[in-house]
Amino acid sequence: MVHNEKKNILLTVFEGTSSELLLNGFRDFPVLVLPNDKVKDSELLLGMLSETHFDYVLSFGQRPNIKDKVHIETNARDGDLRLDTVFNCERLRMLFEQNGIPAKLSHNAGTSFCNKLYWNGLKYIEEHELETKMVFIHVPFGRNISDIELFKNRIFETIRIFMQN
């Protein structure tokens, strides 16, 4: 017998960024809008993780210098320390590609808000031995997306397909 259990997923975006623009209107899963404050962003995420079991957390942020593609971050860093995600990044990369969004596995989540949130999320998951899988996905700045609605629809479809399997 096959069990098709609905997965509990949390999406996070940063307020006022292209990540919020792209995930605005996504109703399949809850979207946590973060206020662009390194301390409060992590507090909000960790609060959600402590209150609700999530199978997956997909966090989205924007990265300059990419156009019409996404970067899937494989790890977060704190100085010389590194935490790797257990999320199946390669599968997600392939699904983005199949849905018309070029995707690259990246090993540099940045040095600011994105990396800090990712680090704190991965650390919390590890320390509390949660089964939650977290990944951070960088999207282009709005001006670097040729067709916002098409890009948005392709992101939605990629997430839906990933969660079905």
ABEGO torsion letter per residue (X at the ends): XBBBBBBBBBBBBBBGBAAAAAABGBAABBBBBBAGBAAAAAAAAAAAAAABBBABBBBBBBBBGBBGBBBBBABBBBEABBBBBABBAAAAAAAAAAAGBBBBBBABAEABAAAAAAAAAAAAAAAAGBABBBBBBBBBBAAABABAAAAAAAAAAAAAAAAAX
